[in-house]
């Protein structure tokens, strides 16, 4: 994937780095039950030598994108994930189905992907494939 | 040239496209040569839309207009000057003509706007997908070149795009499939990405969204979606054994798994309509020979002609016989003479 061709250094690399940082910070937020200040997030990141402002910028970006929510706590901001990781995974896999236009059909397809008759055809094919494949 | 003959011809093309689509939807040969069949679907869709819009507008423009655009412009200018219903002429024919014209223009607008809206929806959905994948997906040595999402149900799809096309598989799919099967699935998805199958399906998705009540549109979309999957299957089979791909599909189907394609994505198992998965597996395991070169060439020619006929009727000014052509200028001149007193009248 990424290793197939050498990436031009510079912009792409920094974008990737920012992306990695967003991800790492979301992992921190998802990993704790409570909301965290920028300093607390920094402390939990494996990469410790990050500037305070860098972490703050990334948290700000995450809040702008809607992945994190922030609230005032005295003079500091506290951040927490807008939704659980599982909720986002589910959204990732399902959004589309809801957007295809006929939601009911999509959901029905989701619950029962193939009909009984079709399933037996597929099972037959599978038996055949595995039968002559020797394993 | 505009006139009843052209309108009738266009109406015939529109009806022919609908009939042709119905026939193509139930034909068996398309799965032998999916590419040729997809081309025919595209031609029928384009010709049908053009002809339906064209026929309505042709009926709607006043007789003797030299071109469709000119006729529409003339109706617009008479409407602007408030003389849509000339005094002393029967109102009903003019009214019916106007209704037809408005319907034609409305249909044209709807077709264009639904295509734009569908594209925008797909682009938005893909952007959201990318943002989520950036936070959630990870690589896995089991699926080189793919993004893996921790989701228990088996799913595999691709996210097309100019800059960073992506293949996404769920952990459920990694658990379900054997290595050779997974490789076949990845080859299938790569074919979707490489050949931009999403762009082929897009207009049909848009049509279906716009005309949800239309059986033809639903059938066309379903057929093209299945043919696209078969095309990607064929591409995957160039590099991967048939047993691996068929095995993967059969497993996807029988696992009772969620095989879903997020918006703007193509799933390895595609839209699971009744029998589609079984049809693909059967086709992979016991393939019918593709259509001969001559037959495919004939299909290509037919597709070209199907599109060219309505385009020619609409664009070429004088398709009518020479006799009618001689009437054209004189009638146009006559109406121009009619027009001049009207232009003076406001001042009079």
Interface residues (C-beta under 8 A of the other chain):
Chain A: X1 X4 X19 X22 X23 X26 X65 X67 X85 X88 X89 X90 X91 X92 X93 X94 X95 X96 X97 X99 X100 X101 X102 X106 X109 X110 X112 X113 X114 X115 X117 X118 X119 X121 X122 X123 X125 X126 X128 X129 X130 X133
Chain B: X121 X125 X128 X129 X131 X132 X133 X134 X135 X136 X139 X144 X145 X146 X147 X149 X150 X151 X153 X155 X170 X205 X208 X209 X212 X243 X246 X247 X249 X250 X251 X252 X253 X254 X256 X257 X258 X259 X260 X261 X262 X263 X264 X265 X269 X271 X272 X274 X275 X277 X278 X281 X282 X285
